[in-house]
Amino acid sequence: MTLSMKYASDYRRAGVPTWPTVHGFDSAGPFIALANGVRIGAGWLLRICRGDCVDAYTLALLGFSVTVMLGLSMWSVWRSSARFNHLLFKFASVRMLGSMVLIALGTIV
Protein backbone atom coordinates (compact mmCIF):
# COMPACT_ATOMS: atom_id res chain seq x y z
CA MET A 1 0.00 0.00 0.00
CA THR A 2 2.81 2.42 0.83
CA LEU A 3 4.45 1.65 -2.51
CA SER A 4 1.24 2.43 -4.36
CA MET A 5 0.95 5.67 -2.39
CA LYS A 6 4.50 6.70 -3.24
CA TYR A 7 4.05 6.03 -6.95
CA ALA A 8 0.35 6.93 -7.20
CA SER A 9 0.88 9.28 -10.14
CA ASP A 10 2.70 6.55 -12.09
CA TYR A 11 -0.08 4.05 -11.39
CA ARG A 12 -2.69 6.64 -12.37
CA ARG A 13 -0.92 7.39 -15.69
CA ALA A 14 -0.59 3.67 -16.44
CA GLY A 15 -4.27 3.10 -15.64
CA VAL A 16 -3.48 0.56 -12.91
CA PRO A 17 -6.11 0.73 -10.17
CA THR A 18 -4.65 0.74 -6.67
CA TRP A 19 -6.33 1.66 -3.42
CA PRO A 20 -4.89 5.21 -3.26
CA THR A 21 -5.64 5.93 -6.93
CA VAL A 22 -9.21 4.62 -6.71
CA HIS A 23 -10.26 5.55 -3.16
CA GLY A 24 -7.77 8.31 -2.35
CA PHE A 25 -5.03 8.90 0.17
CA ASP A 26 -7.46 9.80 2.94
CA SER A 27 -8.73 6.22 3.14
CA ALA A 28 -5.36 4.55 2.47
CA GLY A 29 -3.76 5.79 5.72
CA PRO A 30 -6.48 4.39 8.01
CA PHE A 31 -6.43 1.14 6.03
CA ILE A 32 -2.68 0.75 6.65
CA ALA A 33 -3.16 1.48 10.36
CA LEU A 34 -5.98 -1.07 10.60
CA ALA A 35 -3.93 -3.71 8.78
CA ASN A 36 -1.04 -3.22 11.19
CA GLY A 37 -3.37 -3.53 14.16
CA VAL A 38 -4.67 -6.82 12.77
CA ARG A 39 -1.08 -8.03 12.26
CA ILE A 40 -0.32 -7.48 15.94
CA GLY A 41 -3.33 -9.52 16.98
CA ALA A 42 -2.61 -12.26 14.45
CA GLY A 43 0.99 -12.60 15.65
CA TRP A 44 -0.03 -13.09 19.25
CA LEU A 45 -2.82 -15.50 18.26
CA LEU A 46 -0.28 -17.50 16.29
CA ARG A 47 1.88 -17.78 19.39
CA ILE A 48 -1.06 -18.84 21.57
CA CYS A 49 -2.67 -21.26 19.11
CA ARG A 50 0.43 -22.85 17.63
CA GLY A 51 2.45 -23.31 20.79
CA ASP A 52 6.19 -23.17 20.21
CA CYS A 53 6.13 -23.05 16.39
CA VAL A 54 7.27 -19.44 16.51
CA ASP A 55 10.19 -18.58 18.75
CA ALA A 56 9.29 -16.06 21.46
CA TYR A 57 12.22 -13.77 20.56
CA THR A 58 11.27 -13.80 16.89
CA LEU A 59 7.68 -13.05 17.76
CA ALA A 60 8.78 -10.22 20.07
CA LEU A 61 10.91 -8.64 17.30
CA LEU A 62 8.09 -9.00 14.81
CA GLY A 63 5.66 -7.53 17.34
CA PHE A 64 7.97 -4.59 18.01
CA SER A 65 8.38 -3.83 14.31
CA VAL A 66 4.65 -4.07 13.71
CA THR A 67 3.98 -1.82 16.71
CA VAL A 68 6.38 0.80 15.33
CA MET A 69 4.71 0.45 11.93
CA LEU A 70 1.30 0.87 13.56
CA GLY A 71 2.49 4.04 15.28
CA LEU A 72 3.93 5.43 12.06
CA SER A 73 0.81 4.59 10.09
CA MET A 74 -1.45 6.14 12.72
CA TRP A 75 0.72 9.25 12.68
CA SER A 76 0.39 9.36 8.88
CA VAL A 77 -3.39 9.38 9.28
CA TRP A 78 -3.12 12.58 11.33
CA ARG A 79 -0.18 14.21 9.51
CA SER A 80 -0.29 12.93 5.95
CA SER A 81 2.45 14.25 3.69
CA ALA A 82 4.50 12.97 0.78
CA ARG A 83 7.70 13.09 2.84
CA PHE A 84 6.22 11.16 5.75
CA ASN A 85 4.63 8.66 3.37
CA HIS A 86 8.09 8.03 1.90
CA LEU A 87 9.43 7.37 5.41
CA LEU A 88 6.55 4.96 5.99
CA PHE A 89 7.33 3.24 2.68
CA LYS A 90 11.02 2.83 3.57
CA PHE A 91 10.29 1.49 7.06
CA ALA A 92 7.67 -0.92 5.71
CA SER A 93 10.15 -2.27 3.16
CA VAL A 94 12.88 -2.82 5.74
CA ARG A 95 10.35 -4.30 8.19
CA MET A 96 9.07 -6.80 5.63
CA LEU A 97 12.60 -7.84 4.66
CA GLY A 98 13.52 -8.26 8.33
CA SER A 99 10.35 -10.24 8.99
CA MET A 100 11.10 -12.65 6.17
CA VAL A 101 14.69 -13.09 7.35
CA LEU A 102 13.51 -13.77 10.93
CA ILE A 103 10.91 -16.27 9.76
CA ALA A 104 13.45 -18.05 7.55
CA LEU A 105 16.00 -18.18 10.37
CA GLY A 106 13.31 -19.38 12.75
CA THR A 107 12.55 -22.38 10.56
CA ILE A 108 16.25 -23.23 10.19
CA VAL A 109 17.15 -22.92 13.87
Contact map, one row per residue, 1 for C-alpha under 8 A:
1111100000000000001100000001000100000000000000000000000000000000000000000000000000000000000000000000000000000
1111110000000000000000000000000000000000000000000000000000000000000000000000000000001101100100000000000000000
1111111000000000000000000000000000000000000000000000000000000000000000000000000000000000100000000000000000000
1111111100100000011100000000000000000000000000000000000000000000000000000000000000000000000000000000000000000
1111111100000000000100001000000000000000000000000000000000000000000000000000000000001000000000000000000000000
0111111100000000000000000000000000000000000000000000000000000000000000000000000001001100100000000000000000000
0011111111100000000000000000000000000000000000000000000000000000000000000000000000000000000000000000000000000
0001111111110000010110000000000000000000000000000000000000000000000000000000000000000000000000000000000000000
0000001111111000000010000000000000000000000000000000000000000000000000000000000000000000000000000000000000000
0000001111111100000000000000000000000000000000000000000000000000000000000000000000000000000000000000000000000
0001001111111111110010000000000000000000000000000000000000000000000000000000000000000000000000000000000000000
0000000111111111100010000000000000000000000000000000000000000000000000000000000000000000000000000000000000000
0000000011111111000000000000000000000000000000000000000000000000000000000000000000000000000000000000000000000
0000000001111111000000000000000000000000000000000000000000000000000000000000000000000000000000000000000000000
0000000000111111100000000000000000000000000000000000000000000000000000000000000000000000000000000000000000000
0000000000111111110000000000000000000000000000000000000000000000000000000000000000000000000000000000000000000
0000000000110011111011000000000000000000000000000000000000000000000000000000000000000000000000000000000000000
0001000100100001111111000000000000000000000000000000000000000000000000000000000000000000000000000000000000000
1001000000000000111111110001000000000000000000000000000000000000000000000000000000000000000000000000000000000
1001100100000000011111111011000000000000000000000000000000000000000000000000000000000000000000000000000000000
0000000110110000111111111000000000000000000000000000000000000000000000000000000000000000000000000000000000000
0000000000000000111111110000000000000000000000000000000000000000000000000000000000000000000000000000000000000
0000000000000000001111111111000000000000000000000000000000000000000000000000000000000000000000000000000000000
0000000000000000001111111111000000000000000000000000000000000000000000000000000000000000000000000000000000000
0000100000000000000110111111100000000000000000000000000000000000000000000000000000000000000000000000000000000
0000000000000000000000111111110000000000000000000000000000000000000000000000100000000000000000000000000000000
0000000000000000000100111111111000000000000000000000000000000000000000000000000000000000000000000000000000000
1000000000000000001100111111111100000000000000000000000000000000000000000000000000000000000000000000000000000
0000000000000000000000001111111110000000000000000000000000000000000000001101100100000000000000000000000000000
0000000000000000000000000111111111000000000000000000000000000000000000001100100000000000000000000000000000000
0000000000000000000000000011111111100000000000000000000000000000000000000000000000000000000000000000000000000
1000000000000000000000000001111111110000000000000000000000000000000001001000000000000000000000000000000000000
0000000000000000000000000000111111111000000000000000000000000000000001101100100000000000000000000000000000000
0000000000000000000000000000011111111100000000000000000000000000000000000000000000000000000000000000000000000
0000000000000000000000000000001111111110000000000000000000000000000000000000000000000000000000000000000000000
0000000000000000000000000000000111111111000000000000000000000000011011000000000000000000000000000000000000000
0000000000000000000000000000000011111111100000000000000000000000001001000000000000000000000000000000000000000
0000000000000000000000000000000001111111110000000000000000000000000000000000000000000000000000000000000000000
0000000000000000000000000000000000111111111000000000000000000000010000000000000000000000000000000000000000000
0000000000000000000000000000000000011111111100000000000000000010011000000000000000000000000000000000000000000
0000000000000000000000000000000000001111111110000000000000000000000000000000000000000000000000000000000000000
0000000000000000000000000000000000000111111111000000000000000000000000000000000000000000000000000000000000000
0000000000000000000000000000000000000011111111100000000000100010000000000000000000000000000000000000000000000
0000000000000000000000000000000000000001111111110000000000100000000000000000000000000000000000000000000000000
0000000000000000000000000000000000000000111111111000000000000000000000000000000000000000000000000000000000000
0000000000000000000000000000000000000000011111111110010000000000000000000000000000000000000000000000000000000
0000000000000000000000000000000000000000001111111111110100100000000000000000000000000000000000000000000000000
0000000000000000000000000000000000000000000111111110000000000000000000000000000000000000000000000000000000000
0000000000000000000000000000000000000000000011111110000000000000000000000000000000000000000000000000000000000
0000000000000000000000000000000000000000000001111111110000000000000000000000000000000000000000000000000000000
0000000000000000000000000000000000000000000001111111110000000000000000000000000000000000000000000000000000000
0000000000000000000000000000000000000000000000100111111100000000000000000000000000000000000000000000000000000
0000000000000000000000000000000000000000000000100111111000000000000000000000000000000000000000000000000000000
0000000000000000000000000000000000000000000001100111111101100000000000000000000000000000000000000000000001000
0000000000000000000000000000000000000000000000000001111111100000000000000000000000000000000000000000000001000
0000000000000000000000000000000000000000000000100001011111110000000000000000000000000000000000000000000000000
0000000000000000000000000000000000000000000000000000001111111000000000000000000000000000000000000000000000000
0000000000000000000000000000000000000000000000000000011111111100000000000000000000000000000000000000011001000
0000000000000000000000000000000000000000001100100000011111111110000000000000000000000000000000000000000000000
0000000000000000000000000000000000000000000000000000000111111111000000000000000000000000000000000000000000000
0000000000000000000000000000000000000000000000000000000011111111100000000000000000000000000000000000000000000
0000000000000000000000000000000000000000000000000000000001111111110000000000000000000000000000000010000000000
0000000000000000000000000000000000000001001000000000000000111111111000000000000000000000000000000000000000000
0000000000000000000000000000000000000000000000000000000000011111111100000000000000000000000000000000000000000
0000000000000000000000000000000000000000000000000000000000001111111110000000000000000000000000100000000000000
0000000000000000000000000000000000010011000000000000000000000111111111000000000000000000000000100000000000000
0000000000000000000000000000000000011001000000000000000000000011111111100000000000000000000000000000000000000
0000000000000000000000000000000000000000000000000000000000000001111111110000000000000000000000000000000000000
0000000000000000000000000000000000010000000000000000000000000000111111111000000000000001001100000000000000000
0000000000000000000000000000000110011000000000000000000000000000011111111100000000000000000000000000000000000
0000000000000000000000000000000010000000000000000000000000000000001111111110000000000000000000000000000000000
0000000000000000000000000000000000000000000000000000000000000000000111111111000000000001000000000000000000000
0000000000000000000000000000110110000000000000000000000000000000000011111111100000000001000000000000000000000
0000000000000000000000000000110010000000000000000000000000000000000001111111110000000000000000000000000000000
0000000000000000000000000000000000000000000000000000000000000000000000111111111100000000000000000000000000000
0000000000000000000000000000100000000000000000000000000000000000000000011111111110011000000000000000000000000
0000000000000000000000000100110010000000000000000000000000000000000000001111111100000000000000000000000000000
0000000000000000000000000000000000000000000000000000000000000000000000000111111100000000000000000000000000000
0000000000000000000000000000000000000000000000000000000000000000000000000011111110000000000000000000000000000
0000000000000000000000000000100000000000000000000000000000000000000000000011111111011000000000000000000000000
0000000000000000000000000000000000000000000000000000000000000000000000000001001111111000000000000000000000000
0000010000000000000000000000000000000000000000000000000000000000000000000000000111111100000000000000000000000
0000000000000000000000000000000000000000000000000000000000000000000000000000000011111110000000000000000000000
0000000000000000000000000000000000000000000000000000000000000000000000000001000111111111000000000000000000000
0100110000000000000000000000000000000000000000000000000000000000000000000001000111111111100000000000000000000
0100010000000000000000000000000000000000000000000000000000000000000000000000000001111111110000000000000000000
0000000000000000000000000000000000000000000000000000000000000000000000000000000000111111111000000000000000000
0100000000000000000000000000000000000000000000000000000000000000000010011000000000011111111100000000000000000
0110010000000000000000000000000000000000000000000000000000000000000000000000000000001111111110000000000000000
0000000000000000000000000000000000000000000000000000000000000000000000000000000000000111111111000000000000000
0000000000000000000000000000000000000000000000000000000000000000000010000000000000000011111111100000000000000
0100000000000000000000000000000000000000000000000000000000000000000010000000000000000001111111110000000000000
0000000000000000000000000000000000000000000000000000000000000000000000000000000000000000111111111000000000000
0000000000000000000000000000000000000000000000000000000000000000000000000000000000000000011111111100000000000
0000000000000000000000000000000000000000000000000000000000000000110000000000000000000000001111111110000000000
0000000000000000000000000000000000000000000000000000000000000000000000000000000000000000000111111111000000000
0000000000000000000000000000000000000000000000000000000000000000000000000000000000000000000011111111100000000
0000000000000000000000000000000000000000000000000000000000000000000000000000000000000000000001111111110000000
0000000000000000000000000000000000000000000000000000000000000100000000000000000000000000000000111111111000000
0000000000000000000000000000000000000000000000000000000000000000000000000000000000000000000000011111111100000
0000000000000000000000000000000000000000000000000000000000000000000000000000000000000000000000001111111110000
0000000000000000000000000000000000000000000000000000000001000000000000000000000000000000000000000111111111000
0000000000000000000000000000000000000000000000000000000001000000000000000000000000000000000000000011111111100
0000000000000000000000000000000000000000000000000000000000000000000000000000000000000000000000000001111111110
0000000000000000000000000000000000000000000000000000000000000000000000000000000000000000000000000000111111111
0000000000000000000000000000000000000000000000000000011001000000000000000000000000000000000000000000011111111
0000000000000000000000000000000000000000000000000000000000000000000000000000000000000000000000000000001111111
0000000000000000000000000000000000000000000000000000000000000000000000000000000000000000000000000000000111111
0000000000000000000000000000000000000000000000000000000000000000000000000000000000000000000000000000000011111
